[in-house]
Amino acid sequence: MAIESLPGTGAPISARPRSRPLAPQRKIGLRELGKSERQRRINEAAKVVFGDVGYDAATTREIAHRAHVSIGTIFVYARDKRDLLFLVINDELNPVADQARQELPDDKPVLDRLCALARPWYRYFADNLTLGRHAFREMTFYEPESQDFGEQCARYRARMHRIENWHFEILAQGRERGELKFKGSAAVAGNLIYKIYLAEIRTWIHGTKPDVGQGIKSLRTKFSLVLDGLRNG
């Protein structure tokens, strides 16, 4: 049976990147250290302000004041307030994405693997509800070709594409192993599963008291309905 490739890459699903030789460590100069420290202060200030007054009422002036930087410095790191929101959440979600991928079990059924992939995101957003709610709302209006969105929004969207590819990969591997019998495109099936995940976590995060266990239980129920059809071809 032909091995399907990851969407947009042409690489076979089973392919694993070869390890690269470690590059020699580069000394970090004072200028870079200063820039890193400024970004850390901006991130922390933005997270506090967004949490205290909400995204709509927050101002870049207040964030700059709390971070002890000029407003001009804010715009070095983010194009506008929306981009600043995604700067904060990008730096926090990148480790979550790494964890989700690394902890994905290879020897479990498809349903268990899909739920395992989702669980770290639910845990993160349970601890960061306000930030997550604002991010989901703002990304709803994201248009890839629009000039109104900055670099940080694009970074957020690129990570979402990676998550979609991971859903596709799980389904394609399930078919290779004989657990799933569907004959259509694994990329289309993966996109469907991914959209169910997005709809579920969006509904969950806007609930009164989002609970991780209940969120995963609801997600698992929806996944099960789709997988029943994919198992039977």
C-alpha positions in Angstrom: 0.0 0.0 0.0 1.3 3.5 -0.9 2.4 5.6 2.0 0.7 9.0 2.1 2.7 12.1 2.6 2.3 14.8 5.2 0.3 17.7 3.7 2.5 20.4 2.1 5.8 18.5 2.7 5.9 15.5 0.4 7.6 13.6 3.3 6.4 10.1 4.1 4.6 9.8 7.5 6.9 7.3 8.8 10.0 9.4 8.0 11.9 10.8 11.0 14.3 13.7 10.7 17.9 12.8 10.9 19.8 14.2 13.8 22.1 17.0 13.0 25.5 17.6 14.5 25.5 20.0 17.4 26.6 23.5 16.4 29.3 25.1 18.5 27.9 27.2 21.3 27.8 30.9 20.6 28.5 33.5 23.3 25.5 35.7 23.9 26.4 39.4 24.0 25.1 42.0 26.4 22.9 43.5 23.7 21.1 40.2 23.1 20.8 39.6 26.8 19.2 43.1 27.1 16.8 42.4 24.3 15.8 39.1 25.8 15.2 40.7 29.2 13.1 43.5 27.6 10.9 40.9 25.8 10.5 38.9 29.1 9.3 42.1 30.9 6.9 43.0 28.0 5.5 39.4 28.0 4.9 39.5 31.7 3.4 42.9 31.7 1.1 42.1 28.8 -0.1 38.9 30.5 -0.9 40.8 33.7 -2.7 43.7 31.9 -4.7 41.4 29.7 -5.7 39.4 32.8 -6.5 42.4 34.9 -8.6 44.6 32.6 -9.3 42.3 29.6 -8.0 42.4 26.0 -10.4 45.1 24.8 -9.6 47.6 27.7 -5.9 46.9 27.7 -3.6 49.5 26.1 -0.1 49.3 24.8 0.7 52.4 26.8 -0.2 50.6 30.1 1.7 47.5 29.1 4.8 49.6 28.2 4.5 51.5 31.5 4.3 48.2 33.5 7.2 46.7 31.5 9.3 49.9 32.0 9.9 50.4 28.3 8.8 53.0 25.7 5.8 52.4 23.5 8.2 52.4 20.6 10.0 49.4 22.1 6.7 47.5 22.3 6.3 47.8 18.5 9.8 46.3 18.0 8.4 43.0 19.3 4.8 43.2 18.1 3.0 45.1 15.4 -0.1 46.0 17.5 -2.1 44.9 20.5 -3.4 41.8 18.8 0.1 40.8 17.8 1.3 41.4 21.3 -1.4 39.0 22.6 0.0 36.3 20.3 3.6 37.1 21.2 2.7 36.2 24.8 0.8 33.1 24.0 3.3 31.9 21.3 6.1 31.8 23.8 4.0 29.8 26.2 2.4 27.5 23.7 5.6 26.4 21.9 6.7 24.2 24.9 3.2 22.9 25.1 3.3 21.8 21.5 6.7 20.2 22.0 5.3 18.3 25.1 2.2 17.2 23.2 4.3 15.7 20.3 6.9 14.1 22.5 4.4 12.5 24.8 2.2 11.1 22.0 2.2 7.3 22.5 3.1 5.1 19.5 1.5 1.9 20.8 -2.0 3.1 21.6 -5.2 3.0 19.5 -6.0 6.0 17.4 -8.7 7.3 19.8 -6.3 7.3 22.7 -3.6 8.9 20.7 -5.9 11.7 19.5 -7.0 12.4 23.1 -3.4 12.3 24.3 -2.4 14.9 21.7 -5.2 17.2 22.9 -4.7 16.9 26.7 -1.7 19.2 27.1 -3.6 22.0 25.4 -6.6 21.6 27.7 -4.3 21.7 30.7 -2.6 24.9 29.5 -5.8 26.7 28.7 -7.4 25.6 32.0 -4.6 27.5 33.8 -4.8 30.5 31.3 -8.5 30.9 30.6 -8.5 34.7 30.0 -5.5 34.6 27.7 -6.8 31.6 25.8 -10.3 33.1 25.4 -8.9 36.3 23.9 -6.6 34.3 21.6 -9.3 32.1 20.2 -11.6 35.1 19.6 -8.9 37.1 17.8 -7.7 34.2 15.7 -11.3 33.6 14.5 -10.9 36.6 12.3 -7.4 35.7 11.0 -7.0 35.8 7.2 -3.7 34.5 6.0 -3.5 37.0 3.1 -4.6 40.0 5.2 -2.0 42.8 5.9 -3.7 43.5 9.2 -2.1 40.7 11.0 1.5 40.7 12.2 4.3 38.2 12.5 3.2 36.8 15.9 -0.3 36.0 14.5 1.4 34.2 11.6 3.5 32.2 14.1 0.3 31.1 16.0 -1.3 30.1 12.7 1.7 28.1 11.6 1.6 26.1 14.9 -2.0 25.3 14.3 -1.1 23.9 10.9 1.4 21.6 12.6 -1.2 20.4 15.0 -3.5 19.7 12.0 -0.7 17.7 10.4 -0.3 15.6 13.6 -4.0 14.7 13.5 -3.5 13.6 9.9 -0.4 11.6 10.8 -2.3 9.7 13.5 -5.1 8.7 11.2 -2.8 7.7 8.4 -0.7 5.6 10.7 -3.9 4.0 12.1 -4.8 3.0 8.5 -1.3 1.6 7.8 -1.6 -0.6 11.0 -5.1 -1.8 9.9 -7.1 -0.2 12.7 -8.9 2.1 10.2 -10.3 1.0 6.9 -11.3 4.1 5.1 -10.3 4.6 1.5 -10.4 8.3 1.1 -7.8 10.9 1.8 -6.1 10.8 5.2 -5.5 14.5 4.9 -9.2 15.2 4.5 -10.0 12.9 7.4 -7.3 14.6 9.5 -8.7 18.0 8.7 -12.2 16.9 9.9 -10.8 15.5 13.2 -8.8 18.7 13.7 -11.8 20.9 13.1 -13.8 18.8 15.7 -10.9 19.4 18.1 -11.0 23.2 17.5 -14.8 23.4 17.9 -14.6 21.3 21.1 -11.8 23.3 22.8 -13.4 26.6 21.7 -16.7 25.6 23.3 -15.0 24.2 26.4 -12.8 27.2 27.0 -15.8 29.6 27.0 -17.7 27.4 29.5 -18.4 28.7 33.1 -16.0 26.3 34.8 -13.9 24.5 32.2 -12.7 21.1 33.6 -9.9 19.2 31.8 -11.4 15.8 32.4 -14.9 16.8 31.2 -13.4 18.5 28.2 -11.4 15.5 27.1 -14.5 13.2 27.8 -16.6 15.3 25.5 -13.9 15.4 22.8 -13.4 11.7 23.0 -17.2 11.1 22.4 -17.0 13.2 19.2 -13.9 11.6 18.0 -15.4 8.1 18.6 -18.4 8.9 16.3 -16.1 9.8 13.4 -13.7 6.9 14.0 -16.5 4.4 14.0 -17.1 5.4 10.4 -13.4 5.4 9.5 -13.0 1.9 11.0 -15.7 0.5 8.7 -14.4 2.1 5.5 
